[in-house]
Amino acid sequence: MSATSLIGGHVFVAGGLATGGLKYMADIGAEMIQVFVTNPRGWALPEGKPDQDAKLAESGVPTFVHASYLVNFGSPNEETLAHSVAVIRHTLRRAATLRAKGVVVHTGSAVTQSRDDALRQLREHLLPLLDEIPEDGPDLLLEPMAGQGAMLCATVEDLEPYLASLDWHPRAGVCLDTCHAFAAGHDLAAPGGAAQTLDTLHRIAPGRLKLVHANDSKDLCGSKKDRHENIGAGHIGAQAFAELLHHRAAAGVPFCIETPGKADKHREDVALLKKLRDG
């Protein structure tokens, strides 16, 4: 591999974004972190504490920010759409303050409208936000979903029309969640399945993969259920993660766990991914 993938996780930030986040990072042996800067299940736009933001920015730790789960640029509800624009604008700004590398956003659902209408709406409202990102700001990383309902993007192939609707904007990257991909029908557990998935992603969107959410799955391939499991304890299995870590499309791409449990479980997951990477 041309570059080593950092292994880390979504961290708890009790005590402050930097104080709590960096402590949890050290506790689980992480090499990078992901944080929330807003309530993941709310629309509020809190300002950060300048001292905590500065401390995290100055730490040099590779950081990613996850946007609120409520964001949906495909929603036919005007209020949801307006809130989504405000949250992403705010989160991109906060992430820039933290010198974060990317902001992860779920790719959303058409809900009750047609896919074409939802993608036109995505273009109208998300493209201007991508244009606003400063040169030294974070990329916006699109995370395909598990495929339930009217999701706009679940399989790797779905990224093609999604990115096309955004004119293949250079600041639009991809965050691949392994549990979502498996639930959407990519059989990462089959021999060569993980490599095949990354081959397809690289063919469709070369160089766009900026982050992997490394999560095993409690459910079978194609279940369309988003239920994370600890690494090696689910239906994907440890071997698939080894395959992903050693694929050329993932060279230098951080792997971030979002697995169940607290520090003891997360420490085990990080250690296992490091072993698979270095083995």
C-alpha positions as CSV (number, residue, x, y, z in Angstrom):
1,M,0.0,0.0,0.0
2,S,1.3,3.5,-0.9
3,A,0.0,5.0,2.4
4,T,-1.1,3.7,5.7
5,S,-4.7,4.0,6.8
6,L,-5.1,5.6,10.2
7,I,-7.5,3.6,12.5
8,G,-9.8,5.5,14.9
9,G,-13.3,6.0,16.1
10,H,-16.2,8.2,16.8
11,V,-15.3,9.6,20.3
12,F,-17.3,10.6,23.3
13,V,-16.7,14.3,24.1
14,A,-17.9,14.6,27.7
15,G,-15.9,17.4,29.3
16,G,-15.4,19.2,26.1
17,L,-14.7,18.6,22.4
18,A,-11.0,18.5,22.8
19,T,-10.7,17.5,26.5
20,G,-13.1,14.7,26.3
21,G,-12.5,13.7,22.7
22,L,-8.7,13.5,22.9
23,K,-8.9,11.6,26.2
24,Y,-11.3,9.0,24.7
25,M,-9.0,8.8,21.6
26,A,-6.0,8.0,23.8
27,D,-8.1,5.5,25.9
28,I,-9.0,3.4,22.9
29,G,-5.7,3.7,21.0
30,A,-7.2,5.7,18.1
31,E,-5.1,7.5,15.5
32,M,-7.9,9.7,14.2
33,I,-11.3,10.8,15.5
34,Q,-14.9,11.6,14.4
35,V,-17.1,14.0,16.5
36,F,-20.5,15.7,16.5
37,V,-20.6,19.5,16.8
38,T,-24.4,19.5,17.0
39,N,-27.0,17.3,18.5
40,P,-27.1,14.3,16.1
41,R,-30.9,14.1,16.4
42,G,-31.7,17.8,16.4
43,W,-31.6,21.0,14.4
44,A,-30.0,23.4,17.0
45,L,-26.8,25.2,15.8
46,P,-24.7,25.6,18.9
47,E,-21.5,27.6,18.8
48,G,-18.4,25.8,20.0
49,K,-16.3,26.8,23.0
50,P,-13.4,28.7,21.4
51,D,-10.8,27.3,23.8
52,Q,-11.9,23.7,23.1
53,D,-12.1,24.3,19.3
54,A,-8.6,25.8,19.3
55,K,-7.2,23.0,21.4
56,L,-8.6,20.3,19.0
57,A,-7.5,22.3,15.9
58,E,-4.0,22.7,17.3
59,S,-3.6,19.1,18.4
60,G,-3.0,18.1,14.8
61,V,-5.2,15.0,15.3
62,P,-6.9,14.1,12.0
63,T,-10.6,14.9,12.7
64,F,-13.9,14.3,10.9
65,V,-17.2,15.8,11.8
66,H,-20.5,13.9,11.4
67,A,-23.5,16.1,10.6
68,S,-26.9,15.6,12.2
69,Y,-28.8,12.5,11.2
70,L,-31.9,14.6,10.4
71,V,-30.3,16.3,7.4
72,N,-32.1,15.3,4.2
73,F,-31.7,17.3,0.9
74,G,-34.2,14.9,-0.8
75,S,-37.1,15.7,1.6
76,P,-40.3,17.2,0.1
77,N,-40.8,19.0,3.4
78,E,-39.7,22.6,3.0
79,E,-38.9,23.0,6.7
80,T,-36.7,19.9,6.7
81,L,-34.9,21.2,3.6
82,A,-34.3,24.6,5.1
83,H,-33.0,23.1,8.3
84,S,-30.8,20.8,6.3
85,V,-29.2,23.7,4.5
86,A,-28.7,25.6,7.8
87,V,-27.2,22.6,9.6
88,I,-24.7,21.7,6.8
89,R,-23.6,25.4,6.4
90,H,-23.1,25.6,10.2
91,T,-21.3,22.2,10.4
92,L,-19.0,23.0,7.5
93,R,-18.0,26.3,9.2
94,R,-17.5,24.6,12.6
95,A,-15.4,21.9,11.0
96,A,-13.2,24.5,9.3
97,T,-12.6,26.0,12.7
98,L,-11.5,22.6,14.0
99,R,-9.3,22.1,10.8
100,A,-11.3,18.9,10.2
101,K,-10.6,17.0,7.0
102,G,-14.3,16.3,6.2
103,V,-17.9,16.6,7.2
104,V,-19.9,13.4,6.8
105,V,-23.5,13.7,5.7
106,H,-26.1,11.0,5.0
107,T,-27.2,10.9,1.4
108,G,-30.9,11.2,2.3
109,S,-34.2,10.0,1.0
110,A,-36.8,11.1,-1.6
111,V,-39.5,10.2,1.0
112,T,-42.7,10.6,-1.0
113,Q,-41.4,12.4,-4.1
114,S,-39.8,11.0,-7.2
115,R,-36.1,10.2,-7.2
116,D,-35.6,12.6,-10.1
117,D,-37.3,15.5,-8.3
118,A,-35.2,14.7,-5.1
119,L,-32.0,14.8,-7.1
120,R,-32.9,18.1,-8.7
121,Q,-33.6,19.5,-5.3
122,L,-30.3,18.1,-4.0
123,R,-28.5,19.9,-6.9
124,E,-30.3,23.2,-6.2
125,H,-29.6,23.3,-2.5
126,L,-26.4,21.4,-1.9
127,L,-24.3,22.6,-4.8
128,P,-24.2,26.2,-3.5
129,L,-22.9,24.9,-0.1
130,L,-20.1,23.0,-1.9
131,D,-19.2,26.1,-3.7
132,E,-18.9,28.0,-0.4
133,I,-16.2,25.6,1.1
134,P,-13.0,27.6,1.3
135,E,-9.8,26.1,-0.3
136,D,-8.5,25.0,3.1
137,G,-11.9,23.9,4.4
138,P,-13.2,20.3,4.9
139,D,-14.6,18.2,2.1
140,L,-18.3,17.2,2.3
141,L,-18.3,13.4,2.5
142,L,-21.5,11.6,1.2
143,E,-22.4,8.5,3.1
144,P,-24.6,6.0,1.2
145,M,-27.3,4.4,3.4
146,A,-28.5,0.8,4.1
147,G,-31.2,1.0,1.4
148,Q,-34.4,1.1,3.4
149,G,-37.3,3.2,2.0
150,A,-36.8,5.7,-0.8
151,M,-33.0,6.2,-0.1
152,L,-31.3,8.2,-2.8
153,C,-28.0,6.4,-2.4
154,A,-27.4,2.9,-1.0
155,T,-25.3,0.9,-3.3
156,V,-21.9,2.1,-4.6
157,E,-23.5,2.3,-8.1
158,D,-26.1,4.8,-6.7
159,L,-23.2,7.3,-6.2
160,E,-22.9,7.8,-10.0
161,P,-26.2,9.7,-10.5
162,Y,-25.9,11.3,-7.0
163,L,-22.5,12.8,-7.8
164,A,-23.6,13.6,-11.3
165,S,-26.4,15.7,-9.9
166,L,-23.7,17.7,-8.0
167,D,-21.7,18.2,-11.2
168,W,-19.0,15.9,-9.8
169,H,-18.1,18.8,-7.6
170,P,-14.4,18.5,-6.4
171,R,-15.3,19.0,-2.8
172,A,-17.8,16.1,-2.8
173,G,-16.1,13.1,-1.4
174,V,-17.4,9.7,-0.2
175,C,-17.6,8.0,3.2
176,L,-18.2,4.3,2.8
177,D,-20.0,2.7,5.7
178,T,-19.3,-1.1,5.6
179,C,-22.5,-2.0,7.5
180,H,-24.6,0.1,5.1
181,A,-22.9,-1.3,2.0
182,F,-23.4,-4.9,3.3
183,A,-27.1,-4.1,4.2
184,A,-27.6,-2.6,0.7
185,G,-26.4,-5.8,-1.0
186,H,-22.6,-5.6,-1.4
187,D,-21.4,-9.0,-0.1
188,L,-18.2,-7.9,1.6
189,A,-18.0,-11.3,3.4
190,A,-17.8,-13.3,0.2
191,P,-14.4,-14.2,-1.1
192,G,-13.2,-11.1,-3.0
193,G,-16.4,-9.3,-2.2
194,A,-14.8,-6.4,-0.4
195,A,-12.2,-5.9,-3.1
196,Q,-15.0,-6.0,-5.8
197,T,-16.9,-3.3,-3.9
198,L,-13.9,-1.0,-3.7
199,D,-13.1,-1.8,-7.4
200,T,-16.5,-0.6,-8.4
201,L,-16.3,2.5,-6.2
202,H,-12.9,3.4,-7.7
203,R,-14.2,2.9,-11.2
204,I,-17.2,5.2,-10.6
205,A,-15.6,7.8,-8.4
206,P,-11.8,7.5,-8.5
207,G,-10.1,9.4,-5.7
208,R,-13.4,10.3,-3.9
209,L,-13.1,7.8,-1.0
210,K,-12.0,9.9,2.0
211,L,-13.2,7.9,5.0
212,V,-14.4,4.4,5.8
213,H,-16.9,3.8,8.6
214,A,-15.7,0.4,9.8
215,N,-18.7,-1.4,11.2
216,D,-19.6,-5.1,11.2
217,S,-23.2,-6.0,10.7
218,K,-25.7,-7.7,13.0
219,D,-27.8,-8.6,10.0
220,L,-27.3,-10.6,6.7
221,C,-26.2,-9.1,3.4
222,G,-29.0,-7.3,1.7
223,S,-31.1,-7.0,4.8
224,K,-31.4,-3.2,4.4
225,K,-31.0,-3.0,8.2
226,D,-28.5,-0.6,9.7
227,R,-27.5,-2.4,12.8
228,H,-23.8,-2.2,13.6
229,E,-21.7,-4.9,15.3
230,N,-18.2,-5.0,16.7
231,I,-15.4,-5.9,14.2
232,G,-15.3,-9.6,13.5
233,A,-18.4,-10.3,15.6
234,G,-21.0,-9.9,12.8
235,H,-21.9,-11.2,9.4
236,I,-19.2,-9.3,7.6
237,G,-16.2,-10.8,9.5
238,A,-12.7,-9.7,10.1
239,Q,-11.2,-11.0,6.8
240,A,-13.3,-8.5,4.8
241,F,-11.8,-5.6,6.8
242,A,-8.3,-6.9,6.1
243,E,-9.2,-7.0,2.4
244,L,-10.5,-3.4,2.5
245,L,-7.5,-2.1,4.4
246,H,-5.1,-3.5,1.8
247,H,-7.0,-2.4,-1.3
248,R,-5.4,0.4,-3.4
249,A,-8.5,2.5,-3.3
250,A,-8.3,2.7,0.5
251,A,-4.6,3.5,0.6
252,G,-4.2,6.3,3.2
253,V,-8.0,6.5,3.8
254,P,-8.8,6.5,7.6
255,F,-11.0,3.7,9.0
256,C,-13.3,5.0,11.8
257,I,-15.3,2.6,14.0
258,E,-18.9,3.4,15.0
259,T,-19.4,0.1,16.8
260,P,-21.5,-0.8,19.9
261,G,-20.2,-0.6,23.5
262,K,-17.9,1.7,25.4
263,A,-14.2,2.1,25.7
264,D,-13.3,-1.6,26.4
265,K,-15.1,-2.8,23.2
266,H,-13.8,0.2,21.1
267,R,-10.3,-0.5,22.3
268,E,-10.6,-4.1,21.0
269,D,-12.1,-3.0,17.7
270,V,-9.3,-0.5,17.1
271,A,-6.6,-3.0,18.1
272,L,-8.1,-5.7,15.7
273,L,-8.2,-3.3,12.8
274,K,-4.6,-2.2,13.4
275,K,-3.6,-5.9,13.5
276,L,-5.4,-6.6,10.2
277,R,-3.8,-3.5,8.7
278,D,-0.3,-4.3,9.9
279,G,-0.4,-8.1,9.4
